[in-house]
Amino acid sequence: MLLIPCPHCGERNEIEFACGGQAHLERPGPQADATRWARYLYYRANPNGTQRERWFHAAGCRRWFNVERDTASHEIRTAYPMGEAPAP
């Protein structure tokens, strides 16, 4: 079972969380064309390695936060609150 370190509550079991997909995506402005909106809404990176993701602590503090995770090994390298930069 995967243990996810919530930056607000500490380490918890994965069943308490919901993954929100890729983190740090820039939302297009209202004047953006349909192609740019389609890329924002439907296309995501799926690397075999390190990826930054958004997670929601549904059964805990009910807050969103970011996680840097290795998609091959599921090792979580760091977790940090929304709006903050990841640790180097």
CNS distance restraints for C-alpha pairs under 8 A (distance, minus, plus):
assign (resid   1 and name CA) (resid  13 and name CA) 7.18 0.50 0.50
assign (resid   1 and name CA) (resid  14 and name CA) 6.98 0.50 0.50
assign (resid   2 and name CA) (resid  13 and name CA) 6.30 0.50 0.50
assign (resid   2 and name CA) (resid  14 and name CA) 5.39 0.50 0.50
assign (resid   2 and name CA) (resid  74 and name CA) 7.80 0.50 0.50
assign (resid   3 and name CA) (resid  11 and name CA) 6.15 0.50 0.50
assign (resid   3 and name CA) (resid  12 and name CA) 5.45 0.50 0.50
assign (resid   3 and name CA) (resid  13 and name CA) 4.79 0.50 0.50
assign (resid   3 and name CA) (resid  14 and name CA) 5.66 0.50 0.50
assign (resid   4 and name CA) (resid  11 and name CA) 5.42 0.50 0.50
assign (resid   4 and name CA) (resid  12 and name CA) 5.44 0.50 0.50
assign (resid   4 and name CA) (resid  13 and name CA) 6.27 0.50 0.50
assign (resid   4 and name CA) (resid  14 and name CA) 6.01 0.50 0.50
assign (resid   4 and name CA) (resid  76 and name CA) 7.35 0.50 0.50
assign (resid   5 and name CA) (resid   9 and name CA) 7.76 0.50 0.50
assign (resid   5 and name CA) (resid  10 and name CA) 5.22 0.50 0.50
assign (resid   5 and name CA) (resid  11 and name CA) 3.90 0.50 0.50
assign (resid   5 and name CA) (resid  12 and name CA) 6.22 0.50 0.50
assign (resid   5 and name CA) (resid  78 and name CA) 7.99 0.50 0.50
assign (resid   5 and name CA) (resid  79 and name CA) 6.35 0.50 0.50
assign (resid   6 and name CA) (resid  10 and name CA) 4.86 0.50 0.50
assign (resid   6 and name CA) (resid  11 and name CA) 5.75 0.50 0.50
assign (resid   6 and name CA) (resid  12 and name CA) 7.01 0.50 0.50
assign (resid   6 and name CA) (resid  57 and name CA) 7.42 0.50 0.50
assign (resid   6 and name CA) (resid  65 and name CA) 7.51 0.50 0.50
assign (resid   6 and name CA) (resid  79 and name CA) 6.74 0.50 0.50
assign (resid   6 and name CA) (resid  80 and name CA) 7.93 0.50 0.50
assign (resid   7 and name CA) (resid  65 and name CA) 7.46 0.50 0.50
assign (resid   7 and name CA) (resid  79 and name CA) 6.23 0.50 0.50
assign (resid   7 and name CA) (resid  80 and name CA) 5.82 0.50 0.50
assign (resid   7 and name CA) (resid  81 and name CA) 6.29 0.50 0.50
assign (resid   8 and name CA) (resid  61 and name CA) 7.22 0.50 0.50
assign (resid   8 and name CA) (resid  81 and name CA) 7.95 0.50 0.50
assign (resid   9 and name CA) (resid  60 and name CA) 7.44 0.50 0.50
assign (resid   9 and name CA) (resid  61 and name CA) 6.92 0.50 0.50
assign (resid  12 and name CA) (resid  16 and name CA) 7.16 0.50 0.50
assign (resid  13 and name CA) (resid  17 and name CA) 7.90 0.50 0.50
assign (resid  16 and name CA) (resid  57 and name CA) 6.09 0.50 0.50
assign (resid  16 and name CA) (resid  58 and name CA) 5.82 0.50 0.50
assign (resid  16 and name CA) (resid  59 and name CA) 4.77 0.50 0.50
assign (resid  16 and name CA) (resid  60 and name CA) 6.84 0.50 0.50
assign (resid  17 and name CA) (resid  55 and name CA) 6.64 0.50 0.50
assign (resid  17 and name CA) (resid  56 and name CA) 5.52 0.50 0.50
assign (resid  17 and name CA) (resid  57 and name CA) 4.61 0.50 0.50
assign (resid  17 and name CA) (resid  58 and name CA) 5.34 0.50 0.50
assign (resid  17 and name CA) (resid  59 and name CA) 6.78 0.50 0.50
assign (resid  18 and name CA) (resid  55 and name CA) 5.79 0.50 0.50
assign (resid  18 and name CA) (resid  56 and name CA) 5.17 0.50 0.50
assign (resid  18 and name CA) (resid  57 and name CA) 6.65 0.50 0.50
assign (resid  18 and name CA) (resid  58 and name CA) 6.56 0.50 0.50
assign (resid  19 and name CA) (resid  53 and name CA) 7.41 0.50 0.50
assign (resid  19 and name CA) (resid  54 and name CA) 6.17 0.50 0.50
assign (resid  19 and name CA) (resid  55 and name CA) 4.55 0.50 0.50
assign (resid  19 and name CA) (resid  56 and name CA) 6.33 0.50 0.50
assign (resid  20 and name CA) (resid  53 and name CA) 6.93 0.50 0.50
assign (resid  20 and name CA) (resid  54 and name CA) 4.92 0.50 0.50
assign (resid  20 and name CA) (resid  55 and name CA) 5.30 0.50 0.50
assign (resid  20 and name CA) (resid  56 and name CA) 6.87 0.50 0.50
assign (resid  21 and name CA) (resid  53 and name CA) 5.37 0.50 0.50
assign (resid  21 and name CA) (resid  54 and name CA) 5.63 0.50 0.50
assign (resid  21 and name CA) (resid  55 and name CA) 7.56 0.50 0.50
assign (resid  22 and name CA) (resid  44 and name CA) 6.77 0.50 0.50
assign (resid  22 and name CA) (resid  45 and name CA) 7.40 0.50 0.50
assign (resid  22 and name CA) (resid  51 and name CA) 7.51 0.50 0.50
assign (resid  22 and name CA) (resid  52 and name CA) 6.04 0.50 0.50
assign (resid  22 and name CA) (resid  53 and name CA) 4.41 0.50 0.50
assign (resid  22 and name CA) (resid  54 and name CA) 6.13 0.50 0.50
assign (resid  23 and name CA) (resid  52 and name CA) 5.42 0.50 0.50
assign (resid  23 and name CA) (resid  53 and name CA) 4.51 0.50 0.50
assign (resid  23 and name CA) (resid  54 and name CA) 5.13 0.50 0.50
assign (resid  23 and name CA) (resid  66 and name CA) 6.73 0.50 0.50
assign (resid  24 and name CA) (resid  52 and name CA) 7.71 0.50 0.50
assign (resid  25 and name CA) (resid  40 and name CA) 7.54 0.50 0.50
assign (resid  26 and name CA) (resid  40 and name CA) 7.77 0.50 0.50
assign (resid  27 and name CA) (resid  40 and name CA) 6.77 0.50 0.50
assign (resid  28 and name CA) (resid  32 and name CA) 5.94 0.50 0.50
assign (resid  28 and name CA) (resid  36 and name CA) 7.00 0.50 0.50
assign (resid  28 and name CA) (resid  37 and name CA) 6.50 0.50 0.50
assign (resid  28 and name CA) (resid  40 and name CA) 7.34 0.50 0.50
assign (resid  32 and name CA) (resid  36 and name CA) 6.26 0.50 0.50
assign (resid  32 and name CA) (resid  37 and name CA) 6.84 0.50 0.50
assign (resid  33 and name CA) (resid  37 and name CA) 6.55 0.50 0.50
assign (resid  34 and name CA) (resid  38 and name CA) 6.03 0.50 0.50
assign (resid  35 and name CA) (resid  39 and name CA) 6.27 0.50 0.50
assign (resid  36 and name CA) (resid  40 and name CA) 6.29 0.50 0.50
assign (resid  37 and name CA) (resid  41 and name CA) 6.09 0.50 0.50
assign (resid  38 and name CA) (resid  42 and name CA) 5.77 0.50 0.50
assign (resid  38 and name CA) (resid  43 and name CA) 7.35 0.50 0.50
assign (resid  39 and name CA) (resid  43 and name CA) 5.00 0.50 0.50
assign (resid  39 and name CA) (resid  44 and name CA) 7.91 0.50 0.50
assign (resid  40 and name CA) (resid  44 and name CA) 7.96 0.50 0.50
assign (resid  47 and name CA) (resid  51 and name CA) 6.91 0.50 0.50
assign (resid  47 and name CA) (resid  71 and name CA) 7.23 0.50 0.50
assign (resid  48 and name CA) (resid  70 and name CA) 7.61 0.50 0.50
assign (resid  48 and name CA) (resid  71 and name CA) 5.73 0.50 0.50
assign (resid  48 and name CA) (resid  72 and name CA) 5.81 0.50 0.50
assign (resid  49 and name CA) (resid  69 and name CA) 7.92 0.50 0.50
assign (resid  49 and name CA) (resid  70 and name CA) 4.87 0.50 0.50
assign (resid  49 and name CA) (resid  71 and name CA) 5.15 0.50 0.50
assign (resid  49 and name CA) (resid  72 and name CA) 5.76 0.50 0.50
assign (resid  50 and name CA) (resid  68 and name CA) 6.71 0.50 0.50
assign (resid  50 and name CA) (resid  69 and name CA) 5.54 0.50 0.50
assign (resid  50 and name CA) (resid  70 and name CA) 4.25 0.50 0.50
assign (resid  50 and name CA) (resid  71 and name CA) 6.18 0.50 0.50
assign (resid  51 and name CA) (resid  68 and name CA) 5.71 0.50 0.50
assign (resid  51 and name CA) (resid  69 and name CA) 5.52 0.50 0.50
assign (resid  51 and name CA) (resid  70 and name CA) 6.22 0.50 0.50
assign (resid  51 and name CA) (resid  71 and name CA) 6.83 0.50 0.50
assign (resid  52 and name CA) (resid  66 and name CA) 6.75 0.50 0.50
assign (resid  52 and name CA) (resid  67 and name CA) 5.60 0.50 0.50
assign (resid  52 and name CA) (resid  68 and name CA) 4.38 0.50 0.50
assign (resid  52 and name CA) (resid  69 and name CA) 6.29 0.50 0.50
assign (resid  53 and name CA) (resid  66 and name CA) 5.59 0.50 0.50
assign (resid  53 and name CA) (resid  67 and name CA) 5.29 0.50 0.50
assign (resid  53 and name CA) (resid  68 and name CA) 6.38 0.50 0.50
assign (resid  53 and name CA) (resid  69 and name CA) 7.46 0.50 0.50
assign (resid  54 and name CA) (resid  64 and name CA) 6.79 0.50 0.50
assign (resid  54 and name CA) (resid  65 and name CA) 5.77 0.50 0.50
assign (resid  54 and name CA) (resid  66 and name CA) 4.54 0.50 0.50
assign (resid  54 and name CA) (resid  67 and name CA) 6.30 0.50 0.50
assign (resid  55 and name CA) (resid  64 and name CA) 5.63 0.50 0.50
assign (resid  55 and name CA) (resid  65 and name CA) 5.49 0.50 0.50
assign (resid  55 and name CA) (resid  66 and name CA) 6.01 0.50 0.50
assign (resid  55 and name CA) (resid  67 and name CA) 7.02 0.50 0.50
assign (resid  56 and name CA) (resid  62 and name CA) 6.45 0.50 0.50
assign (resid  56 and name CA) (resid  63 and name CA) 5.71 0.50 0.50
assign (resid  56 and name CA) (resid  64 and name CA) 4.44 0.50 0.50
assign (resid  56 and name CA) (resid  65 and name CA) 6.52 0.50 0.50
assign (resid  57 and name CA) (resid  61 and name CA) 6.03 0.50 0.50
assign (resid  57 and name CA) (resid  62 and name CA) 4.85 0.50 0.50
assign (resid  57 and name CA) (resid  63 and name CA) 5.60 0.50 0.50
assign (resid  57 and name CA) (resid  64 and name CA) 6.52 0.50 0.50
assign (resid  58 and name CA) (resid  62 and name CA) 4.91 0.50 0.50
assign (resid  58 and name CA) (resid  63 and name CA) 7.51 0.50 0.50
assign (resid  64 and name CA) (resid  81 and name CA) 7.26 0.50 0.50
assign (resid  64 and name CA) (resid  82 and name CA) 6.47 0.50 0.50
assign (resid  65 and name CA) (resid  79 and name CA) 7.16 0.50 0.50
assign (resid  65 and name CA) (resid  80 and name CA) 5.99 0.50 0.50
assign (resid  65 and name CA) (resid  81 and name CA) 4.56 0.50 0.50
assign (resid  65 and name CA) (resid  82 and name CA) 4.83 0.50 0.50
assign (resid  66 and name CA) (resid  79 and name CA) 5.66 0.50 0.50
assign (resid  66 and name CA) (resid  80 and name CA) 5.39 0.50 0.50
assign (resid  66 and name CA) (resid  81 and name CA) 6.08 0.50 0.50
assign (resid  66 and name CA) (resid  82 and name CA) 6.09 0.50 0.50
assign (resid  67 and name CA) (resid  76 and name CA) 6.97 0.50 0.50
assign (resid  67 and name CA) (resid  77 and name CA) 7.60 0.50 0.50
assign (resid  67 and name CA) (resid  78 and name CA) 5.82 0.50 0.50
assign (resid  67 and name CA) (resid  79 and name CA) 4.34 0.50 0.50
assign (resid  67 and name CA) (resid  80 and name CA) 6.48 0.50 0.50
assign (resid  68 and name CA) (resid  76 and name CA) 5.98 0.50 0.50
assign (resid  68 and name CA) (resid  77 and name CA) 5.54 0.50 0.50
assign (resid  68 and name CA) (resid  78 and name CA) 5.31 0.50 0.50
assign (resid  68 and name CA) (resid  79 and name CA) 6.35 0.50 0.50
assign (resid  69 and name CA) (resid  74 and name CA) 6.10 0.50 0.50
assign (resid  69 and name CA) (resid  75 and name CA) 5.68 0.50 0.50
assign (resid  69 and name CA) (resid  76 and name CA) 4.35 0.50 0.50
assign (resid  69 and name CA) (resid  77 and name CA) 5.73 0.50 0.50
assign (resid  69 and name CA) (resid  78 and name CA) 7.39 0.50 0.50
assign (resid  70 and name CA) (resid  74 and name CA) 5.10 0.50 0.50
assign (resid  70 and name CA) (resid  75 and name CA) 5.31 0.50 0.50
assign (resid  70 and name CA) (resid  76 and name CA) 6.46 0.50 0.50
assign (resid  70 and name CA) (resid  77 and name CA) 7.53 0.50 0.50
assign (resid  71 and name CA) (resid  75 and name CA) 7.64 0.50 0.50
assign (resid  78 and name CA) (resid  86 and name CA) 7.53 0.50 0.50
assign (resid  78 and name CA) (resid  87 and name CA) 7.36 0.50 0.50
assign (resid  79 and name CA) (resid  86 and name CA) 7.70 0.50 0.50
assign (resid  80 and name CA) (resid  84 and name CA) 6.70 0.50 0.50
assign (resid  80 and name CA) (resid  85 and name CA) 7.60 0.50 0.50
assign (resid  80 and name CA) (resid  86 and name CA) 6.36 0.50 0.50
